[in-house]
Amino acid sequence: MEDFALTELIVGGMSMMFLAAGGVIAFFITYQKRLLNQQLKHREAEKAHQLELLNANFQSQERERNRIGRDLHDEVGALLTTAKLYFRYLDAAQSSEKFEELKDKAMDVLEETIASVRRVSHDMRPVVLERLGLVDAIVDMADKINDSGEVKIVFEHNLTQKLDFEMQLNWYRITQELINNALKHANASVITIRFHEKGNTLIMDYKDDGVGLKNNAVKSGIGLQNIESRLSLMKGKMEFPKGESKGLALSLTSKIALNKTKEND
């Protein structure tokens, strides 16, 4: 009788152990499935976000091409057509006074054409950035705005390394985008921009006293997505610091890419 009771106890104990083990395995499998589903959802969300950034980048490039095309057609094309008309009526048989008048007008139109081409070229690849580098180009941008007396830009930095030109161009365009937004949409009066290095990371802290994100056009694809798109090219990211009650505050980071050549191309 005692042996039978002992056997029942052992069998019962083993059954409980099997049930517990089965429960643990079932929980583990369920947990793994949930974890896998969460990872899949996260990857899908990340993929969708990357596609949005890629699409924003393509749209930005297309807008830039369209703008350049319009500038070349509307300005340069019209000026060259006008110059052609002047040259058509240039005739050595005309009086010297009329000949000189038409020649001077044709030369003025050609000079204006050259200036227009330079402006389009400058917009594509800023001369000030190529000549001065990122820091001085931003200083130049800030000085021009500060001279207006309407808006104050405070720019600080501790950058010491020679950055790759494409990286400088991306950060210059990001700075332009933020400043233009603050001037056009945010009604900001004070803009603070700080660049600093931390190890192999470049950090930009941006702050303005404008209307903030709620009524701010930078929240749209034209604003934030363009900035995120440029950051993604540099394997960077953008964060919104907590505790900022007024205006727009951003912290943007990217890995530092150094210029491997002595001079920019």
Protein Blocks (a to p, Z undefined) as FASTA:
>chain_A
ZZmmmmmmmmmmmmmmmmmmmmmmmmmmmmmmmmmmmmmmmmmmmmmmmmmmmmmmmmmm
mmmmmmmmmmmmmmmmmmmmmmmmmmmmgcfkbcfklmmmmmmmmmmmmmmmmmmmmmmm
mmmmcfklmmnommlmmmmmmmmmmmnomaccddddfbfbdcdfklmmmmmmmmmmmmmm
mmmmnopabdcdddddehjaccdddddfbebjmlgcklpmklmmmmmmmmmmnopacddd
ehiaghjdddddddddddfbfbdZZ
